[in-house]
């Protein structure tokens, strides 16, 4: 079983789609380690605010199989794949880390470069895996978050309840 960290985001019917994604992930992978949910402004386009979080799972699926399963969860939540890259979306699930894998497989580059570029990815990842070392930068995610220019992107924690649990939680 590989430890995997996923980034989840939604800016269309946000609460419903994030809850549905958590339901699907829990049904598929069992125990979830769930960060705080953050609200953030859209990045790369004008649009409504996103809800973002990071979820830790363990999976026996290889990266290609995992990616296919995550795309199915997105599709089950009416993900439109015909729009521009930076556009509103019902649900976006990205693999951030897959064990200690470094490289590109199945068209997925890991660790994902958005980790160090976007506060809405780095802050919740640093919350869940503060001592984990970025395999290329050789700094912990807590250290990377500490050094991140927080004026670049604004985000704020929100109250989010899923399955009668207030996030963050281990489910």
N, C-alpha and C positions, 0 to 999 in steps of 0.2 A: 504494500500500500504506500503510495507516494503522498506526501503532504503537498497540497495545492492551494494557492491563494487566487481568488477570483475577484474582479472588480465588477460591481453591478451599478447600473445607472438608468434613470428614467426621467423624462420630463413630459410625458403624456399619461394622464390618469396615473400619476406616480405611485400613490399608496397601493392601489390595486395591483399594479404590475410588479412592484418590488415584493409585495406579499405573495403573489403567485409564484414568483421566481424562488423565493425562500421555501415555499411549500414544495415545489418541484425538486429543488436541491436536497431538501431533507428527505423526501420520498426516495430519491435516487441514491444518495450517498450517506444517509444516516446522520450522524452527529455533525453539527455545524458550529463553527466558531464565528460569531457575528460581531462586527465592529459597531460603533456608533454610526447612526445614519446622519449624513451631512447634507445640507442644502447648499447649492452653489449656483452661481451664474453660469449661463451657457458659455462655452469656450469654442471659438472659431466661427460662431454665427450668432445672430440676434434671435433669441427665443426665450421661452419661459424657463424658470429655474429648474435645475435637476435635483433629484435625490440621488446620493451616491453612498456606497458602503463597500467594505471588503468582507468576503466570507472565506473562511478556511475550511477545507474538506480534506478527506483522504480518499484516494481512488486507485483502483487496480487498472482502470482504463489507460491505454496509451494516449499520447497527446492528440493524435488524430481522432481517435474514438471519443475522447473527452470533448474536443472541439465540436464534433458532430452532435453530440448530445446537448451541449450548451446552445448550439444554433437551433436545435429542435425546440428547446425551452423558449428561446427568443421568438421563433416562429409561432409557437403555441400562444404567444402573447402579442400576436399581430404585428410583428416586426416588419417594417417596410424596408426591403433591401434595394429598392430601385431609386431611392432618393440620393442626394449628394452625401458625401462622407460626413460632413459637419451639418447635421440637421436634427430636428426634433425626432425623438424615438420613444416607442413604448417601453422597450427594454434592450439594454446592451449588457452582455456578459463577456468579459475578457479574461483569459488566463494570464495572470501576472507572473506566477512562479509555479514550477512543476518540479518538486524536489530540488535537486541541485543541478538540474539540466541547464546548460548554456549552449545556445545555438539556434538554428532554424530547422524546424521540422513541420511538415504539413502546412507550410506557408506561415507558420507562427514563429516569431522571434522571441526567445526567452533569455533572460528575464525581459519583460515588456518595457520598452523605453518610456512609456507614460508614467512609470513609477516615479522617476525623478523629475518629470516635467510638470505633473499636475498635482496640486495640493489635495484635490478630492480623491486621489489614489494614494499618495504618499502618507497623508496623515492617518487614514484608517488602517493602512498596512503597518505603519509604525506602532499603532495602538495594539494590533494583534500579534505582531512579530517584532517587538522592539530590539531584541538581541540577535535576530537573524542577520547574517552578513550578506550584503549584496555581493554576488560572486565575481563581479567585474570591478566594482568600485572599492571593494574591501573595507566598507564601512557598514555599520549596523543601520537598520532602517530608522531607529531612533536618532542616530547621529545624522543621517541624511535629512530627517525632518527638522532637527535642531538647526541645521545649516541652511535650510530652505528659505528663500526670500518670500516671506508670508504676505508681502504687499502685492505680489504678482497676481494672486487669485484670492478672491474672498469666498469663504465658506463658513458655515456655522452649524453647530449640532442642533438636531431637532428631536423632539419626542416621537418615538415610533413604537407602536405596539404590534406584535405579531404573535399569533397563537397565545394570546393573553400574557405574553412576556414583553417587558419593556427592554428594548435593545439599548446597549450591547448586551449580549448574553452568550452562553454556551448552551446549545439546545441538543 
